[in-house]
């Protein structure tokens, strides 16, 4: 699979499709991204196709536990102290320099939810 790929995005439909090949997930207030585990390491790709590994280093580090060749499509989220998902925290992380992102990750680590193995 070549870099970058298109992320799976929600679509509005009048009626939900049915059948064995369909699955559904909740829309979360985070950042959609692809996690690539290669022989050389881990890369994270935003839905725009941009490499965002430096801003989400805690997720990249967690991705090292995946087998090489794994590609995951998921939502990166950050939770507040009371367990709520914070879109503002995810926005701040995504817009951060690597140094600031590292500091933010130490305060509130990111989580990847709704993963789909591509």
Residue pairs with C-beta under 8 A, 6 or more apart in sequence:
1 71
1 118
3 36
3 43
3 45
4 34
4 45
4 49
5 34
5 45
5 71
5 118
7 32
7 33
7 34
7 45
7 47
7 73
8 32
8 73
8 116
9 32
9 47
10 27
16 22
16 24
25 114
26 114
28 75
28 77
28 85
28 113
28 114
29 77
29 85
29 86
29 87
29 90
30 75
30 76
30 77
30 78
30 85
30 87
30 90
30 113
31 46
31 47
31 52
31 56
31 75
31 76
31 77
31 90
31 93
31 94
32 46
32 47
32 73
32 74
32 75
32 76
33 44
33 45
33 46
33 47
33 52
33 56
33 59
33 73
33 74
33 75
33 76
33 112
34 44
34 45
34 71
34 72
34 73
34 118
35 42
35 43
35 44
35 59
35 60
35 63
35 66
35 70
35 71
35 72
35 74
35 112
35 115
36 42
36 43
36 44
36 45
36 70
36 71
37 63
37 64
37 66
37 67
37 68
37 69
37 70
37 71
38 68
38 69
39 68
41 60
41 64
42 53
42 60
42 61
42 63
42 64
42 66
43 51
43 53
43 60
44 51
44 52
44 53
44 56
44 59
44 60
44 63
44 76
45 51
45 52
46 52
46 94
52 94
53 60
54 98
54 101
55 93
55 94
55 95
55 96
55 98
55 101
56 76
56 93
56 94
56 101
56 105
56 110
57 98
57 101
57 102
57 105
58 105
58 109
58 110
59 76
59 110
59 112
62 112
63 72
66 72
70 117
71 117
71 118
72 112
72 115
72 116
72 117
72 118
73 115
73 116
73 118
74 112
74 113
74 114
74 115
74 116
75 112
75 113
75 114
76 90
76 110
76 111
76 112
77 85
77 86
77 90
77 110
77 111
77 112
77 113
78 85
78 86
78 89
78 90
78 93
78 108
78 109
78 110
78 111
79 85
79 86
79 108
79 111
80 86
80 89
80 108
86 108
89 104
89 108
90 110
92 104
93 101
93 104
93 105
93 110
96 104
